[in-house]
């Protein structure tokens, strides 16, 4: 039996994860995204694609990223997993830099951002978000 796809942060573990990140230093988030062919909302499928739903999320999210002093560093199309399990395929990759974990957490708490996450959830078949620190 396959595991349930991972799309959203786990609200039970997110506080501990944030607490484990270093204070007052930039954090870069690696986003690995696999889109649904059709966006899937809680009340059913939409008449647009997962990519289009993710764009609805992005229209709000990247304004909020900038609002906390962050920036989209890089965005691109994933081509092939050179060192990865055969079944692991991603559509897009993003690198987003935040000035601190506090800035990232404040964005997550923003009501307008939280409302927009419904589009992200509907858009994605699977996702990864990896917090990284520059060396």
N, C-alpha and C positions, 0 to 999 in steps of 0.2 A: 504494500500500500504506500503510495507516495505521500510526502508531507504536504501540508497546506502551503501554497505560495506565500512568500513574504513580500508585503507591499508597504505597510505602514509601520512606524515605530511602535514598539510594545510599550504602552503607557505604564506598565508595572516596572519595567527595567530601565526606561529612559532616564529617570532621575539619578539612578546609580551610575549609568553610563556618563551622563553629563558631569556628575561629581568626580568621576575618575579622570576627566580631561584636565590638562594643565590650565591654571588661571592666567588671565591677562597676557595671553600670547595668541597670535593668529592661528586659526584652525581652518584647514582646507577639507572640504567634504567631497569625496569621490562618490558620484552618483552613477550607478549602472541601471539602465532602464530597458525593460522589455514591454512593449505596448500590446494592449488588446487590439484585435482587428476593429472591433466595435466597442465604444465606451460602454461600461457596465456600471450603472448606478444602482443604489439599493432598491429603487423602485422599478428597475428594468433596464433594458438596453436603450441607448440613445440612437438618434439617427445620424450620428457622426462617429468618426474613428477615435481610437484611443489617442492617437497623436493630436487630433483636434481638441480633445478633452484636456490633454496635458498642456496645450497652448493656452487654454482658458485658465488653468492653474498658474502657468508661467506669467501670464499678463499681470497677475496680482503678486505672485511670489517674488519676482525679480525686482519689482518696485519696493517690496518690503526688505529684500536683501540690501538694496542700496540705502534704504532708510535706516538700517542699523550699521551702516558703514562697510558693508560687504560688497563683493563684486563677483560676476561670472568671469572666471579665469580662462576657461576653455570649454568648448562644446564640440562634439563631433559624432560621427557615425561609427559604430563598432563594426569592424570588418571580419575578424576571425580571432578565436581564442587560440593563441599559439601554445600556451601552457594553460590548459583548462580541461575539465571533463568534456567529453564529446558532446553531451547534451546541453552544455551551458552555452547559450547564445544570448547576446545583448543587442539591442537596437541602437541606443545612444549612450554616450558617456559625457558627464559634465563634471567640471571641477569648479567649486564655488568657495571663495575665501571669505571668512568672517574675521573681524578684528579680534574676537575672543569668543570663548564658549558662552559668555554672558550675552553677547550680541546675538548669537544663534538662538539661545534660549528665549530672549526677549521677542525675537521674531516668531518663534513657535507659539508664544502666548498671545500674540496679536489677534484680536477677534476677526478682523478682515482676512488675515492669513488663514486662520483656522477654518473659516467658511470656505475658502478657495480649495482646501485640501480634498474636498469631496470630488473635485475634478481630477486631481492626481490619483486618488484611489480608483475612480472609474476608468482612468486611462490605462493603468498598469496591470499587466499580467504577472509581473515579478519585478522586484527592485532590490538594490543594495545601496546602503548609505554608509560609507566608511569615513570616520573622522581621522584626520591625519595632521601631524605637526611638521612644519618645514624644518629642515636641518641646515 
